[in-house]
Amino acid sequence: MSLEARCGVEKVVQILSPFKLVSREYRQDNTIIQVGNQSIGGKEVHLFAGPCAVESRSQLMEIAFAVKEGGASFLRGGAYKPRTSPYSFRGLAEEGLELLAEASAATGLPIVTEVMDTRLVPLVSRYADILQIGARNMQNFPLLEEVATSGKPILLKRGPGATIEEWLMAAEYIVLQGNDQVILCERGIKTFETQTRNTLDLSAVPIVKHLSHLPVIVDPSHGTGKWWLVPPMSRAAIAVGADGLLIEVHHSPAEALSDGEQSLTPENYYKLVKEVQEVALSVGRSLPNPTEKRIQV
């Protein structure tokens, strides 16, 4: 007897994609992820802004209030930093998490921060509102399964050498554990081009939205590696349908301990926000936190 002939079965839907639970075939409607009073994946476009790394209390507080004033929905910042060189600044660890929690309490901004190790998931989960899986860990399958059990939304960055299918299959690992709160983040892939840190694949945004119901944001900071390329690529990202932007902001980029060359000053961040708002409105979307600061720029 076929499944369709069984009592109580109205319809059988075949899911042919290798990624089952994250596919459009499985769910037609967009997944909306609720974090506090912010909804990711709907009509509003969100800004996840802050320093690449938490360096000190004064540094984080200054930047947190600046991005809040500029209309950010979320505060991003690294307490644990995966670095190519073991001699580079690798974060303040739990102290950095405590500072993020303090900044969140002061500004009201939810926290997005990276977790790098299965052993750190319980600790980071106590502080973070969204757990980030960095590009280097996109296919760290034990870590994907562990963060899924946290019950927190997961921001999953695309690996630098990953195809879109591999990226979605990584998301499948998380959703398969019962956590469908996955935000996909395009942050550039490695190509033969040397003018930019990575090649920001903006075509991935509409492709993923065609294949999957999960929200997609874009990281133009890591995607280009150059601060002056962040505004135009941000505008383009919103034009092609991104649900948000992950932006690095530092009050003194020349003195930043990590990725200063791709960080915006608060003043340049305010200009970017105004431009992004104009693009969002032109495609029938908007930023959720309009501010006087943005209007005055």
C-alpha positions in Angstrom: 0.0 0.0 0.0 1.4 3.4 -0.9 1.7 6.1 1.7 -0.9 8.3 0.0 -3.5 5.5 0.3 -3.1 5.2 4.1 -5.8 6.5 6.4 -5.0 10.0 7.7 -2.5 10.8 5.0 -3.6 13.9 3.0 -0.5 14.4 0.9 3.0 13.0 0.4 5.7 15.5 -0.4 9.0 14.1 -1.8 12.1 16.1 -0.7 14.7 15.5 -3.3 17.3 17.9 -2.0 20.3 16.4 -0.2 19.5 18.9 2.6 16.0 17.9 3.8 14.9 20.0 6.8 16.4 23.3 5.6 15.0 23.1 2.1 12.1 25.0 0.5 10.6 21.7 -0.4 10.2 20.9 3.3 9.0 24.4 4.4 7.6 27.0 1.9 7.3 29.9 4.3 10.4 31.8 5.5 11.7 30.9 8.9 11.4 33.9 11.3 13.8 33.8 14.2 12.7 35.8 17.3 15.4 37.2 19.5 14.0 39.4 22.2 11.8 41.9 20.3 13.7 41.5 17.0 12.4 39.2 14.2 15.1 38.0 11.8 13.9 36.8 8.3 10.9 39.0 7.9 10.5 42.4 6.3 13.0 44.2 8.5 16.7 44.3 7.8 19.0 44.0 10.9 22.4 45.3 11.7 24.8 43.1 13.7 27.5 45.6 14.6 30.5 45.9 16.9 34.2 45.2 17.2 35.9 42.2 15.7 37.3 41.5 19.2 36.5 42.6 22.7 39.7 44.4 23.8 38.8 46.2 27.0 35.8 47.5 28.9 36.3 51.1 27.7 36.7 50.0 24.0 33.6 47.8 24.0 31.4 50.3 25.8 32.3 53.1 23.4 31.6 51.0 20.4 28.5 49.4 21.8 26.8 52.8 22.5 28.0 54.1 19.0 26.4 51.2 17.1 23.3 51.4 19.3 23.0 55.1 18.4 23.3 54.2 14.8 20.4 51.8 14.9 22.0 48.4 15.4 19.7 45.5 16.4 22.5 43.3 17.8 26.0 43.8 19.3 28.7 41.6 17.8 32.1 41.0 19.3 34.6 38.2 19.7 35.7 36.9 23.1 37.4 33.8 21.6 39.2 34.6 18.3 40.4 32.0 15.8 43.6 33.5 14.4 45.9 32.2 11.6 48.9 33.0 13.8 49.1 31.7 17.4 51.0 34.9 18.2 48.0 37.2 17.3 45.5 38.5 19.9 43.2 35.6 20.5 40.6 37.2 22.7 39.8 37.8 26.4 37.9 34.5 26.8 35.4 34.5 29.7 36.4 38.1 30.6 35.3 39.1 27.2 32.0 37.4 27.6 31.4 39.2 30.9 32.2 42.5 29.2 29.7 41.7 26.4 27.1 40.9 29.0 27.8 44.3 30.7 27.5 46.1 27.4 24.3 44.3 26.5 22.8 45.3 29.8 23.8 48.9 29.3 22.6 49.2 25.7 19.8 46.7 25.5 21.4 45.1 22.5 21.4 41.2 22.3 24.8 39.6 21.9 26.2 37.7 19.0 29.6 36.0 19.7 31.5 33.0 18.4 32.0 29.6 20.1 34.9 27.6 18.9 34.9 24.4 21.0 32.3 21.9 22.1 33.6 22.3 25.7 32.8 26.1 25.6 29.2 25.8 24.4 27.6 25.8 27.9 29.8 28.8 29.0 29.2 30.9 25.9 25.5 30.0 26.0 25.2 31.6 29.4 26.2 35.0 27.9 25.2 35.0 24.2 21.8 35.5 22.7 23.0 34.1 19.3 25.9 31.6 19.0 28.2 32.1 16.0 29.9 29.3 14.2 32.8 30.8 12.4 33.8 30.0 8.8 36.7 27.8 9.9 34.3 25.6 11.9 31.5 25.3 9.4 32.1 21.6 9.0 33.1 20.9 12.6 30.2 18.5 12.9 30.5 17.7 16.6 30.4 21.4 17.3 27.4 21.9 15.1 25.5 19.2 16.9 26.6 20.6 20.3 25.5 24.2 19.7 22.1 22.9 18.4 21.4 21.5 21.9 21.9 25.0 23.5 18.4 26.0 22.3 19.9 29.3 21.1 19.7 30.7 17.6 22.9 29.8 15.6 24.6 32.1 13.1 26.4 29.8 10.7 29.1 31.3 8.5 29.9 29.9 5.1 33.4 28.3 5.0 35.9 30.0 2.7 36.1 26.9 0.4 32.5 25.7 0.8 29.9 25.3 -1.9 26.4 26.4 -1.2 25.3 22.8 -0.9 28.0 22.1 1.7 26.9 25.2 3.6 23.3 24.1 3.7 24.3 20.6 4.6 26.1 22.0 7.6 22.9 23.8 8.6 21.1 20.5 8.3 23.3 19.1 11.1 22.0 21.8 13.4 18.3 21.5 12.4 18.4 17.7 12.6 19.1 18.0 16.3 15.8 19.9 16.7 17.0 23.5 16.5 15.7 25.2 13.4 16.9 28.7 14.6 19.7 29.0 12.0 20.8 32.2 10.4 23.1 31.7 7.4 25.9 34.2 6.9 27.7 34.7 3.6 31.2 36.1 4.4 33.2 35.5 1.2 35.0 32.6 -0.4 38.6 32.0 -1.5 39.2 32.6 -5.2 42.3 33.5 -7.3 41.5 37.2 -6.8 44.0 39.1 -4.6 42.5 42.6 -4.5 40.2 41.6 -1.7 40.6 39.4 1.4 37.8 37.1 0.1 35.4 37.2 -2.8 32.0 38.2 -1.5 29.5 35.9 -3.2 26.4 38.0 -3.2 24.7 35.6 -5.7 24.6 33.1 -2.8 21.9 35.2 -1.1 19.1 34.8 -3.7 20.3 31.3 -4.5 20.0 30.2 -0.8 16.7 31.9 -0.4 15.5 30.0 -3.4 16.8 26.7 -2.0 16.1 27.2 1.7 13.6 28.8 4.1 16.4 30.0 6.5 17.3 33.7 6.8 20.5 34.9 5.2 22.8 37.8 6.3 26.0 39.1 4.8 29.4 40.0 6.3 31.0 42.5 4.0 33.8 43.2 6.5 35.4 39.7 6.2 34.0 39.4 2.6 36.2 42.2 1.4 38.8 42.9 4.1 38.8 46.6 3.3 36.7 49.2 5.1 36.0 51.3 2.1 34.5 48.4 0.3 32.1 47.6 3.1 29.5 50.4 2.3 29.0 49.5 -1.4 28.9 45.8 -0.7 26.4 46.4 2.1 24.1 48.3 -0.2 24.4 45.5 -2.8 23.7 42.9 -0.2 20.4 44.5 0.8 19.5 45.0 -2.8 19.8 41.2 -3.5 17.7 40.3 -0.5 19.9 39.9 2.6 18.1 39.9 5.9 20.9 41.7 7.7 24.5 42.8 7.8 27.4 41.8 10.1 29.5 44.9 10.3 32.8 45.5 12.2 33.1 48.9 13.9 36.0 50.3 15.9 36.5 53.8 17.3 40.2 53.6 16.3 40.8 51.0 13.5 44.5 51.8 13.3 44.9 50.6 16.9 42.5 47.6 16.7 44.0 44.3 17.9 42.1 42.4 15.2 41.0 43.3 11.6 41.4 47.0 11.9 41.8 47.4 8.1 38.2 46.2 7.6 36.6 48.1 10.5 34.4 51.2 10.1 34.7 54.2 12.4 31.4 55.1 14.0 31.1 58.1 11.6 31.5 55.8 8.6 29.1 53.4 10.2 26.5 56.1 10.5 26.9 56.9 6.8 26.6 53.3 5.9 23.4 52.9 7.9 21.8 55.9 6.1 22.7 54.4 2.7 21.4 50.9 3.7 18.1 52.3 4.9 17.6 54.0 1.5 18.3 50.8 -0.4 16.1 48.8 2.0 13.1 51.2 1.5 13.6 50.9 -2.3 13.1 47.2 -2.1 10.1 47.3 0.2 12.0 46.7 3.5 13.3 48.8 6.4 15.6 49.0 9.4 13.8 48.4 12.6 15.6 51.1 14.7 15.4 54.5 13.0 17.5 57.1 14.8 18.0 60.9 14.7 21.8 60.2 14.4 21.1 58.4 11.1 19.0 61.2 9.7 21.5 63.9 10.5 24.4 62.3 8.6 
